[in-house]
Amino acid sequence: MKPLTNWAGNITFSAARVHHPTSVADVQALVAGHRRIGVLGTGHSFNTGADTTGQLLRLDRLPGLVDVDTARRTVRVSAGTTFAELGPRLHEHDLALPNLGSLPHISVAGACTTATHGSGNANPVIAAGVRTLDLVTAGGDLITLERTSADFAGAVVSLGALGVVTALTLDLVPAFDVQQYVYTDVPWQALADGCPDISASAYSVSVFTDWREHSQIWVKHRMGTEAPDLSWTGGLLADEPVHPVAGHSAANCAPQLALPGPWHLRLPHFRAEFAPSTGDELQSEYFVRREHTGRALAALRALRHTMAPVLQVSEIRTAAADESWLSPAWQRPCTALHFTWVRDPGAVAPVVARIEEALAPLDARPHWGKVFSTPPGVLAATYGRMEDFCALRKRLDPMGKFSNEFTDRHLPEA
């Protein structure tokens, strides 16, 4: 049998067995009956966070649940539901999620537990919209945590270390349409000088760059608001669809050229009906306080020649502050600096270390689901509620049933 790997193929899971429970009761029985448990979503993380030496659960066969409450503007959704499945169902009710990540292919629970995000100065990580979550804890008990619960802010972004999330309730907003268009060949100096104005110019803005001379600005303009004009950057408004990585076909990218469309088909960068790429890549991402954006850009620009041999593209996004204890945007508006690398861990590792060294004075927080090497003590020091989270972990999982090498390394004992 072919070994189970993550989407990128850089992680081979070491689980004794992979289970596909078909009910929440099955999940409870599996958790209660085994010493070590891990949970794998759609496999879009790039590290061993979802690995386990015990039993690995995949929730893709749980009964589908998309229960929309139009009066309260909420949806209750099963954990394994993907955003590609959820978006059209919400749009049928004239409702929407406020923001989405780059890929609609990922699961709702996986995105929330790792603090996955899209872009936009006023848009927090997706997990900030969670209202309730159902959690199977170490003894096989099913509990529901609500936003008013004392432990709630520690449980939403949990890296799978507290239990198995089986369902969530998310806040919704009225549906909206978006136009997406791209400026190409943006000179570096215009980007460096104007980054705050660029990121504030539209509902969601992403900058793609190789840290050298020219970049792209992807503008996602919410219809009904004033459309931004970024021609002052010196960039050229693209007259044909483009891909973030030079030389790649734009066929799998979300529609551009200012063609209006519903939120769930424009906020992601890629179309749900296509794989976003071959998966032949690694990814890293670091969050810095938004007021440190200029310093971060300068530090990374100085490393452009170091990054060049292993970098496919970088993306610069923004995120609003939130209250989840392990969110990289916890209590601070952030700029997120993303790197798509070639899939060569040995060549990428020293470059990642150089980036972390350059961003260390800015208290950069890495994305939990991507490649990083920040020392655990340094990482813990950037989170004011890390001790509280570890105490919650000890209380809900006293025997470490959901622990693995990744969580033991990065989440110190309470």
N, C-alpha and C positions, 0 to 999 in steps of 0.2 A: 504494500500500500504506500502511495506517495506521502512523504512527510508533510504535515500541516505547517504552512508558513504564513507570515503576514503578507499583506498586499505587495509590498516592495520586494519580498523574498530575502531580506537580510536577516530575518529572525525565523529559526525553525523551533517550533514549540516542543517542549519536552514533557508534555502531559502524558500520564500513563494511559489515559483514555479520553476521548472527546464524546460528550453527551449532547443530545438535542432534545431537551425536555419539551413535551407538548402541552403542559399545563403548569400553572403555578404550584399545584400540589406536587407535581413531579420535581420541580425545583426544590421545594421544601424537603422532600424525601432524600434527594441527592445530597443536599447540604448536610442534613442531619446524619446521613449514613456514611460520610467520608471524613477523613482527617484533614485533607488539604483540598481546597477548591479554588479555581480561577474562572474568570468570565471573559470571553472573547466576543467582541462586537463584530464589526465588518473587517477588522484587521488592518485598519489604516494608521495605526501607530507604528513608530519606527524603532522602538526599544522593547525591552522585556517586561514592561509594566503589566501585560496581560498573561504572562507565562506562569506556569505552575508545574511542580513535580508531581502533583496529585491529579485530580479530575478536572477537566476543562469543560465548562458549559458554554454552549452557543444557544442564544435565545431566539434564533431566527424561525423556529417552528412553534413558538407560543401562539395561541390564538390571536389573530389580528384584532387590534382594538384602536379605533379612532372615534371617540365619543365626544362630539362637539356640543357645547352648551352655548348657544347663541346669545342668550340673555346675559350670562356672566362673562362672555368672551373668553372661554377657556376650552381646552381640549384635553381629554384623558387618553393617553396613548400607550400602547405596549412598548416595552423597552427596545425590542429589536426592530421596530418600525424605522424605515429610512426616511430621510427628508424628501426624497423623490416620491415616496408613497404618500407621505403626509401632506405635502404642499397642495396638490390638486384637490384633495378632499376638503381642506380648509377653504380653498378658493371657491368651491361650490357653495359654501355658506357665506361668501363675501367677507371672509376673515383671513387673517395672515399672521405669521410670525414676524416680529419686528425686523429680524435680520437672519441671515443664513451664512454658513461657512462656504468655502470655495467649492466644495464637493457636495452634491446632493446625495451621493451614494452612501454616506455614512449613517449609522444608526443614531437615534435620538439619545438613548442612554449613554452610548459611547462618547458622543459629543459633549454631553453635559458633565460626565464624570471626569473628563480631561480638560474642561474649560475651553473647548473649541469656540472659535469666534469668526465673525466676518470683519467688516470694516465700517467706520463712521464715527465721528467724534462723539456723537450722542448715543451710540449703540454699544451696550455692554456685551459680554460673552453670552452665548446662548443659555447657559445655566442660570443666568440672572432672571430668566422668565419662568423658572420652575416654581410652581405653587405648592405641589405636594409630590411625594415620591413613596412608592411601596418598596420595602426592603426586606429580603429574607436574610435574617441574621444567623450567626454561627450555629445556634441550636435548631435551626429549621423553622423558627417562628417568623411569621409575616407581620411586619409593623408598618404603619403609615406615619410619615413625618410631614407636618404641615408647616407653612411659612412662619406660623406663630410658635412653633416648637423651639425649645431652647437649643436643641442640637441641630436644627435645620441648616444653618449657615455652614456647619461643618460637614454635613452629609451630602450636599449636592455635588460638589467637586471632591470626590473621595478616592479616585484612582482605583476603585474596586476593593479598597482595603477594609470596608465596613460590612460588606455583604453583597447580595445579588439584587440589583434594582430590577424589578419586574414591570413596573408601570410608573408613569409620571403624569402630572397635570401641568399644562403650560398656559401662561397668559397669552392672549391674542389681541390683535388690533384690527381695525377695519382694513379690508383688502385695498391694495393700491397698485398702480402701474409704474413701471420704471422704464426709462430710456438709458441705454448704455452706449457710450462712444469712447473712442480712444484717441489720445494725442501721442504721436510718435516723435522720435528724435528730439526729445526735450534735453537741452544742454544741461550738464551737471550743475553748473553754477546757479542756473535758474531754479533747479530743484533744491539745492542746498539753501539758497536764500529765501525761497518762497514756500518751503514745505508746510509751515503752519497754515498759510492761506490756501494752498492746494488741498490739504486734508479737510479744511473747513468749507470747501466750495460746494459740496454736494452731499446727498444723503449717505452715500458710501463711495469712498475713493481708495483706489489701490495704485501704488507706484511700483512698476517693475523696472529693475535696474541690474546692470552688471558691475556697478560702482565705477565705471569708467566714463565715457564721454556722453552717451546718449541713453535716455530712459523712456519708458512709456507711462502715461497716466490713464488709468481706466476709471472713467466717471460713470457712476450709477445715479442718475438724476431722477428723483421722485417726481412724477407728473403732478401738476397742480402747484408746484413751487417754481420760483424763478430759476431758469436754466443758467448755469454758470458758463462763462467764457474764459477759457484758460489760454487763449492765444498769446497773452502777455508772457507766457513762459518761453515762447519761441518754438514750442512744439507744433507739429503739423497734424491737423485733424485727419485721421485715417479715412480713406475713401474705399477701403475694402477690409474685411475682417482680418484680424491679426491674432497670433498666438503669443503668449508671454515669452516663450523660448524661441529664439531666432531659428528659422529653418523648419519649424514644425507647422503642420497644417492647422488651420483655425476651424476645421470642420467640427471638432468636438467642443469648441468654445460656445458659451452662451451668445445669443444674437447681439450684434453690435450695430453700428451705423445709425444710432438713435431710433431704431425700430421699437415702438412702444410694445410692452408686453407685461403680463402679470408678474408680481414680485417673485414668485417661486421659480420663474424661468429666467430672471435677470440678475437677481442678487448673487447666485453662485457664478463662478467663472466658467464652469463646465456644464455641458448638457448631461442629463441623467441617462440618456439612451446610448451614450458612448462611454468607454473607459476614458478617464481624463488624460492618461498617457500610458506608456507601456508598463509603468510601475518601476522602471529601471532607474531608481533614484533613491536618495536619502534626503531627509529634511531636518533642519534645525530652526529654532525660533527663539527670540529673546525679547522680553518686554521691559521697556524703560519708562520712567516717568515722562509725560509728554513735554514737560519743560526742559528735559534733557535731550530732546530730539536732535538739536543742532550739534551738540557734543558727540552724540552717538554716530551721526552721519559722518562727521569729520574723522572719528576714530576708525570707522570701517572703510572709509575712502582711502585712508593711509595703508590699508591692508589689501587694496584691490589686486595688486600683482601676486600676493600670496594666495588669494582666493581663486584667481583666474583659472588655474589648471583643473580645479575640481568643481567649480561653480557652474550650474546651468543658468540660474537666474535668482535674484532676490526680490522679495515683495515687501513693501513698507505699507503698513495699515495702522489704524488707530482703534482704540476701544475705550469706552467710558468705564469709570470705576464701578465696582460691585462689592458685595459683602461676603461672598463665599470665601472661607478661610484659606483655602488652597488655590484660589484663582490667582493667576499672575497679575491680574488687574485689581487685586484686593485693595480697596480704599485709595486707589490712585488712577487717574486717567493716564492711559498708556499709549505709546507708540510701539508697535510690534514689528520686529525686524526678522524677516523670514528668509531662509536660505534653502534652495533646492540644489542638492549636490549630485554628482555622479555616484553611482552605486559602487564605491570603493572604500569600505570602512577604514582600511589602513591609511589611505591617502587623505581621507577627510578628517580623521581624528586629530592630527596635529594642527590643522587649520581651525577646527572648532576650538581647540585649546587657545590658539592665538586670539580668536574673537572674544572668548570669555575673559581672557586677560585684559583685552582692550576695553571691554564693557564693565569690568569689575568695579571701577570707581563710581559707576552709575547705578550700582545695586540691581543689575539686570536679573530678571527671573526667567528661566527657560520654560518653554512649553513642555508640559509633563509627558506628552505623547511623542516627543521627537528626540533626536540625537543630541545629547549634551553630556558634559563631564564636570559640571560645577561641583566642587566638593560639598558633601552633605552639610557640614557645619556652616559653610558660607551660604548655602541655599536656605537652610533653616533660619538663619539670622535675618533674612529679608522678609520673613512672614511673621507678623506679630501674634498670630494665633496658632502657630505650629504646635506649641506645647498643649494647647487646648484640643487640637485635632488628635494628637497622639494619645491624650487621655481618653477621648471619645473612642478611639480605636481600641484601646485596652479594655474599655468597659463593654463594648459591643462584641469584641472578638478576643476574649482573654487568652485563648490558647493559640492564637495566630493562624486560624484556619484559612484566612484569605491572604495571608502573607506570602511573599516570595522574595527572591534575592533583591529585586528592584525596590520594593516597599521597605524591606528591612534596612537597606542602605540609605534611602532618602528620608524615611520617616522614623526618627529616633524614638527609642522607648520613652514612655512618659515617666 
